[in-house]
């Protein structure tokens, strides 16, 4: 899932001298699995305010000892600040991508200043791990960012691609790399895999120009078409060199693919350019400046699988001396989202429990008023939760679909009322749960319905139960689908809280809310909703003397 660059910049009160984009690759990573290469992921940290803080993670790549990660990170650069950095490489085997269950490969500790002062801003070092003699090599490339709003929209397809062997099943994808000052190439974009065709039609792509060529439209780009392998040893079909200017000027034309390593020689296929244009893209901050509001609904899992309320081992146990994980999540996430809603009123629901009178609805208002379930601010959510614990009857099964469907109903009702300013507003459903639900099929259908609405769903996993269902809803690796109907976009972000149990909840909120700006922009763009132009009347009275 792509990220809005503005939310990857580490902020500082001082004016930065520049903004740098970091890209990461590795070579010869140690093999942590018996049969296959490692499945690497890199966790990035910066030393700020006396502590190490995570500022991002790369994507997870399966079975690759020499990964080129497409995820990039942007840091503000100041000459007076060395900015210590750490890069931790892990082998991920757990389907939830949990770092706790991953194998540690090695780390690099450096500074942004050291990266900038390396030749061509390329730092290559051996990873360190006291338990491994040769964990591998990490390469960090830094480049100054010149612009954020230009978006390259392009659509490529393959034609007459040559199968690498008679038995090949034709699983083709392409990747784009850009030329670096040191003569190497760095991966900047990769398509999905298309199956069973030598004429694959890959999905249209929208990528920030800074990611593709850093604003240099004449910068050499390398397009490679690969035959995918589940073991990670993908086969090169052919490649071609081009530039953004050339692609834009060759819409409706074909680029020829060659492969000097193939004994048969000749043309190995073609890339057809059906679209390529550059547009100025509205940013998340443009919408906020135009008055867009983010409204939040909170749903809390009170089911029996969390443990009995009075049991000290229960996830809901309230000791009176320290907050439980539910309380921590409510305050940290609610505190971040509260300022984006002008009236700061948030509907709060519980699910997985019955009411004192014997009723057992799929969900209920924590304040006891189902027609007006709103409370004021994050502290109101916190108090409503505290008051209900111990005063309800925990039940099973745990149903999530009715709650998501109810939120969708309210959003659709609001959209039915024409409003210029309301069209750019957005909704966030925060679900705090131990992950045990009993209506997965209906929940998937409800999420697919929500993908067509101005909605993001944030799921915070509490405890150490099996979160496999939550990872499926997150849909990072495949589009959510039910009965032949696919989600219009990925709207779910799942984060297990036990990965952030070191007391620094800023990391939790950063990870939980990381994808919301991108999901917001995806929806607005798909509906052609532009930010309402802002007229600053103060400008008419400005004078120069």
N, C-alpha and C positions, 0 to 999 in steps of 0.2 A: 504494500500500500504506500503511495507517494506522500511526502510531507510538505506542508507549506514552509518555505525557507524562513519566514519571519519567526517561526516558533522553534527554530533550531539554533538561534543566536543566543549566546550567553550574554545577558545584559549586564551593564555596569554603569554607574552614574557618570563616569568620565566619558567624554566623547572619544570613540575609537578612531584610530588612524586608518583602519582598513577593516574589511571583512574577508575572512579566508574560508574557502571550502576545502574540507578534508575528505579524501577518498582512500580506502584501505584495500589492500590485497595481501595475500600470504603465499609462501612457497614451501614446498616440502614439509608440510605439517606432519607431525608424528601420527602414526596409525594407532588410534585408541580402541578400535574395534577389531575383532578377530578376522572377520571375512571381508570387510569393506573399508574403504578410506574413511577418514573422519567426516563428521557432519558439522562444519564449523559455523560459529557465530562469534562476533566480537562485541564486547561490552566496553564502552568508552567512559572514562571518568575525568573530571577536572578538579583540582584542589582549590576550593574557594571557602572563604570564611572559616578557615581552620579545619575543614573536613573534606574528604573525598566525596564528590557528588557525581552520580551518573548523569550524563547529558545525552546519551543515545546508545542505540544498538544497531548493528547491521542486520540485514535479513539473514535467515538460516538457509544454508546451502547443503544439499544432501550429497554425500559420497564425493567429496572433492578435496584433495590434498593441496591444490593450488587455486584457491578461490579468489575471484575478482568480485568484490561486493559492489552492488549498484547503489546502495544507500549511502548518501553523503551527509556530512555534518558541517555546520557553519559556526565559526567562532569569531568574535570580535578580537582584533589584534591591536595591542598597544605596545609601543616600543619599551615603555617603562615597566611592563609586567611580563615576566617570563612565562607565566601560566603553566604550571605543572600539569601533565597529562599522563594517564595510564590507559593502556589498551590490553584487555584480558581476552584471550582466545579460548573458547570452549568447544568441546565435541558434544553436540546435542542429540540425545537419543530418545528423550521423553516426548510424546506427542503434544504436550502442553508447552514445550520449549522451556521448561523450568531450568533455571541455572543451578538450583540446589541439587538436581538429579543429573547434572551434566558432568562430563570428565574435563578436568582442567588441563589444557595443553601448555599454555605459557603466557607470559606477559611482557610488555615493554613499558618502561617508565621513562618519560622524556619531558620536554617542554615545547610549547609552541614556538618559542624563540629558536630552539635547536632545529626544529623542522624548517623554519623560515631561512635559517642560515646554512642549511644543507645545500649542496649543489642542485640548482634548478628546483629548489624547495622539495626535494625528494629524499626522504629519510628511510634507509633500509637497515634493519638491525635483526640480530638473532633474538628470538624469544628466550626468556629465562624461566626455568622450572627446575628446582633442585632435585626433583625425582626423575627427570628425563635428561639424557646426555645431549640429545639434539631434538628439541621440540619443534624447530622450524624457523622460518624467517617471516617477518612482517614488514610491509612497505607502506608508508604513509606519504601521500602526495598532497601538497598544499597549493592552492591557487587563489589569487585575488578575484573576488566577485565584482562584476561591474554593473549588473542590472538584475532586477527580480521579476518584473511584470511581463516581459516578453515570453509568450508561450508558443512552442512549435507544435502545430497540429499536423500530423502526417499519417498516411495509410499506405502500407506496403503489402504486396502479395508475391508469392513465388510462382514461377512458371517453368515447366519442364525441368524440374530439379532431378538430378541424377541420383539414383539410389546407391548407397555406398556398397551394397552387396545384394545378391539375388534374394536373400532371406530377410532383408530389411523391411520393417513394417511402416516405414515412412512417418517418422515422428519428428517433424521439422520445426525449428525455431530460428530466429535471427537475433543477433546482438550487435550493438553499435558501440564502438570505442573511439575515443578522440586522441589525437596526437599530442604528446607532451614535449616540453622543451628539451628533455634529455634524450629524445629520440624514441621513447617507448609509447605505448598506447594504454589508456586506462578505460575500463568498461563504464559506460554511462547509461545504457538502456538495454533491456532484454525483453523480447516478446514472450507470449505464451506459446505452448507447444501445440501444433496442429497435427492431427493424426490421419493416417491412411490416405494421403493424397500427395502427388508430386506437384500439385498446383495449389499450395496452401494459401488461404486468405486470412491473414492475421488481423486481429482487431485494430481499429484506429487507435492512435496513441496521441497523448497530449503531454508534453514534457517541457519544463522551463528551459528557455534557451541557455541560461547560465549553466544548466546541467549538461547540455549537449556540447556546446562550443564556447561557453563563457563570453558570449557576445561577439565572437569573431566568426563571421559568416563564411570566411575563406579558410577556416581552419580544417586541415585534413581529417576526415572521418573514415573509419574502417567498418564496413558492414560484412559480417560473416554469417552464413547460413549453416546451421549445424543439424546433425541427426542425433536426437536425444537418446541417452542411455540411462537406465535406472541405476547403473553402477557409477555414474559420474564421468565416465570416459567417453564424452560426446565426440562424434566424428565430424570433422570439417568437410562440408560439401563443396563450398566455394566462397570466394570473397571478392569485394570490389572496393575501390577508394572513391570518395566523393566529398562534397562540402555542402553546407546548408544552401549556399547560393546555387550550386549545381542542382540539388534536389528540387528547389523551388522552380528552377527554369526547365526542368525535365518532367513536369507533371504530364502524365499520359504516355510516358516513354519507359523504356526498359534499360536496366543496368546489367551488363553481362558479368557473370560469376566465373572466375577461374580458380585453379588450384594447382600450384606448381609442384605440390607433393604427390599429386595423383598421377600414377603411371600412364593412365589413358590419355591425359592431357585434354586439350580442347575446352570448349565451353561446358561448364558443369550446371548450367541453369541460368535463370534470369530473375531479377527483381523488378517488378512493375510498380511504378510510382503513380498511384491513383490520386493522391492529394498531398500537398505540402504547402503550408502557409504559416505565417507568423502573425500572431494577434497580441494586442495589449490585453493582459488579463487583470480583472478586478481581484483585489486581495481581500482577505478576511477583515483586515483593518479598514478597508474602504467601506465595507458594509457596516461595521461598527460605528464608523464616523458618520454614516448616513442614518444612524438611529436604530439599526437592527438590534433586536433583543433575543436573548436565549432564555427560554423558560425551562425549568427543571421539575420533573416528577421523581419522587424517590419511592422505591419499593423495598421492603425489608423482609427477609426470609426468617420466619419465626417457627419453622417446622420442628418436629420432634427429632429429626436427624441432627440438629444442632446440639442436642443434649437438653436435659431438663433444666429449667431456669435456675432452680435452687442448687443444682450440682456444681461444685467448684470447677469441674472440668468442662462445663458447658461453655460453648462459644458466646452465650448470652449472659453468663454469670457476671453480676455486678458486685464487686468486692467493696466498693466505697473508697478504696485507696488508689486504684488505677483504672483507667478506661479499658474496656474490652475492645476487640478488633472492630466490632460493629460501631461502637462509639467513636473510635479513632477515624474510621472511614467516613462517617457522617460529617464530622467536624472539618476534616481536611478537604474533602471534595465539595461539600456544601459551601465552605468558606471561599473557595475559588470561584464558584459559579454564581454566588449570591449577587455580586455587583452588576452582573449582566442583565438582571431582570429589574425593571424600574420599580415595581411594587413589592418585590422581594417576598411574594407569597408563593409557597410551593405545596402542591398536593403530596401527601405522604400516605402510603398504604402499607399494610402488612399482609402477608400471605402464608399459608401453611399452618393456620391456627383457627380455632373456633371462638365465637363470642360467648360471654358469660351466660347469656340466656339460652344457649343450646344451638344457636344458629351456626352453620358451618359454610359460609360463602367462600368462593375461590379467593377473594381478597376483600379487605375492609379498610375503612379510613382509620388511621391511628388516633385521630382526634375524636372519633366516635360519630362524626357527621358525614355520611357518605355523599350528601348533596353539596357540602362545602368542606372538602377535605384539606383545605389549605392551612398552613401554619406560617408564621413569620420568620424568615431567615433560617440560617443553619442552626442557630441555637434553638429555634422552635422545633425543628426536626429532631434534634437531640433530646429535647424535653418530652416530646410526644412519644419517642421510642422508650425512654426511661419509664414513663408512666404506664405504658401498656405491658411491659415485661412483668410477668407474675400475675397479671390480672386477666389473662386469657387462657384458653385450653389449647395446648399444642396438638396438632393432628397430622395425619398422613391420609391420602397422598398429597404431594406438593405439586400444584398446578401453576404454571407461569403464563400459558397462552391467554387465558381470560384477561389478565391484567394488561398484557401488551395490546390485545385487541381493543380494550377499553380506551387506552391512550390513543390508539389509531382513530377510534370513533370520534374522540374529542378534537383531534387535529383536523379531521375531515370536516367536522361541523364548523370549525373556525375558518377553514379555507372556503367554505360555501358563502361566507360573508365577504363581498368584495372590499378590499382595503389596499390602498397603494403602499402604505407603510407596513401593514401586516404581512404583505407578501414576502418580505425579506426576513421575517422572524423565523425562529428555529426552536426545536424542542429537543431536550435531552432527558432520556429515561435512565435513571441510575438504579441498578438492581444490585443489592448487596445480599449474597447468598452463600451457602455452603456447597452449592453445586448439585445437590440431589433434587432432580425434578422428575415427574412421572408422566409428563405429557410432551415428550420431545418432538414427536411428529407434528402435533398441533402448534407447538412453539415455533418450529421452523416455518410453518405456513404463516404464522403471525408476523415473524420477522420479515419474511418476503413481502408481505403486505406493507409493512412499515418502510421498506426500502423505496417505495414509491412516494413517500411523504417526507416533509421536512423534519426528519427525526434521526437522532443517533441514540444508540443503546449502549450504555457503559455498564459492564458487569464486573463487580469486585468480588473475587473469590475469597471466602473466609475459611480458615482451617486447612486441613490437609487431606480432605476427601478427594475422590476421583473427579477431576474437572474435565474429563474427556468431552462431555456434552457441551460444555461452555466453549471449548476450543473449536468444536464443530460450528457453533453459532458464530464464532469470530471469523471464520471463513477466510483466513489469511492465505491458504494454499489452493482453495477451489471455491467457485461460486456456489452459494447456497441454493439448493434446488429441491422441489417437492412436486411430485406428480407431473413432471415435465415443465413446471413453471420455475424460472430462475429469478433470483433477486436482481433488482435493477442496479444495485450498488451495494458495497459492503458498508453496513451501518453499525456493526457490533465491534466493540473493543473490550476484550476480556483481559483482566490482570489479576493473578493470584496474589493476595496481600502478603502471604508468608514470605515472598521474596523481598519484602520491604520492612522486615521486622527489626531493623537496627535502630529504630526510633526516629529516623528522618523521614517524615511523611511528605515532605516536598517532592521527593522522588516518586512516591506513590501517585500524587496528584498529577505530576508531570507525565507519567506513563499512562495513567488512566485517561487523561484528556488530550493526549498527543494527537489522536487522529480526528478530533472533532472539527478543527478548522478545514481540513481537507474534505471531510464528508460534507460539511456545510457548503463549500464552494462547488463540489460535484453536483449537489442538488440544485443550487441556484443556476449553474450553467446549463444543466439539463432542461431547465424550465425557462431559460432565457430571461431570468430575473436579474436586472442590473441594480446597483446601489442607487438610491434616490439622490439626485444631485444636491449637494449641500451649498447653500448660499450663506456665506459669512458676511452679515451686514456690517460688521465692524470694519471690513476692508474698505468700504466707501468713505470712511472718515480718516483713513490713513493718509498722511501727508509727508512729503520729504522736504526738508528745509536745508 
